[in-house]
Amino acid sequence: MFGKSLSGLIKNQKGQTLLVIVLIMVVALTVGLSLASRTITNIRNTREQVSSQKALSAAEAGIERAIKKASCTGLCAEGVFSGNTNYSTTVTQVLGDLSFLLNGGKIVSKNDATYVWVTSPLDQNNLWQNPWSGNLTIYWGNPGEDCNNASNRPAALEVAVISGTVGAPVMTRRALDPCPTRVATSNNFNVDSSLISANSTKISNVTPLYKAVFCIGTAGCPIAGKGLLVRINPIYADSVIGAAGAGLPSQGVTITSTGTSDDNIKRTVTVFQGYPEVPAEFFPYILFQP
């Protein structure tokens, strides 16, 4: 009886050993599969990063190629960057007679003035020869800003309009601040509140909060003489800024380039190319001297 019990005990131990071996194999297989999966993922990520970088480099090459081509619009550059990586680049004029965003649609930093060209900057030899007149609408204010929120108030604008003739230019400054409390308690700007109103016009998928209309160079306008240049400076905060005016010249070009790698990974780069800006040191004192 003792021998029979010992034999059964040995058989039970053999079953336990097999179970332990199976468990060890399962754990080892799980660890192995996890390591293999991570290795494969890392290899795939590395390959995608390399392809993405190649596509980005191709897109940047397309931007450079388009910039070198003067006065080109539409499909201005396409080609092969390296191997099977290629680029395609288009150039679009920012038309001034439609609502448009300044600075290529990017936020304009506070105290970093930007320009609205009211005379065509394309002809550098006759830069100020075709002054403009009409109603210039200026848009600004980022969605979500609130004059009642001290930490998220919209920008105020300093608008300088140079008008008249090249020989005798006149500069008119206007302050635009949509926050009455700030005007009364802080800056004491001389603001014509009748110029400012709420805005509902969407420009390039952005709806600025405010707008102001300036009458320039026509009969009865407070700004006498046709316009030569408009300078807009946001104060207190960064802001999206837009403008519109019938008959305004081109404000620059938007260059969009897409690079495509050999495994079809795409990267797109968009650049706004404006016209040469007037140095602040020369504004407005010797800007128009012959």
C-alpha positions, 0 to 999 in steps of 0.5 A: 500500500505504501508503494502504491501511494508513492507511485501515485505521488510521483505521477502527480509530481510529473503533472506539476512539472509539465504545468510549470514548463508550460507556464514558463514557455507561455511567459517566455513566448509572451516576452518574446512576442512583446520584444518582437512587436516593439522591434517591428514598431520601432523599425516602422516608426524609424522608416516613417520618420525617415520618409517624413523627413524626406517628404518635408525636405522635398516640400522645402525644396519646392518652396525655394524653387518657386521663390526663385521664379519671379511673377509665377502663379499657379503650378510653379514648381514640380520635380524629383527631390531624391530617389522617388521623392517628389514635390509639387508647388503652387503659388496663389496671389493674395488678392487685395480686393477681397477680404484677406488676412494680413501676414499670410493669415498668421497671428500678428505679434503685438507691437509688430506692425504690418502693412496694407498696400494701397499702392501696388508694390510690384512696380518698384520704379513707380511705387507710389504713382497710383494712390488709392481711394475708397473704404478700407475695412480692417478686421481684428480680434481673436475668437474667444477674447473678451473685454471683461476678461483681464487676462484675455482681452483683444488687442487695440490697434494703432492705424497710421494712414499716409495719404496725399502726394509723394511730395507732400504726404500727410499721416493720419493716426487712429486708435481702435480699442474695442474695450471701453473700460480699458480706454477709460481707466488705462490708455486714455486713447482718443477713440472714435467708437463709431468706427468700431462694430462687431464683425460676422465676416469669415475670412479664411475660416477665421471670424475676427471679433471686430471691424472698423471702416476707414474712408480714404481719399473720396469726397467727405472722407475724414482722411483727405487725399488718396492713400499711399500706405496703411500701417497697422500695429496691434497693442496689448496682445497678438491678434489676427488682422484682416482687411478688405477694400475694392480695388486694392492691389495684390498683398503678396503670394501664398506658396504651398508645396507638398512633398511625397516620399516613395512610400506615399508619405506627404508633408505640406509646407505653406509660406506667405511671401509678402513685399519688402516692408518699410523699415520702421526707422524711415516711417514716415519721415523720409519715406517719400522723398524723391 
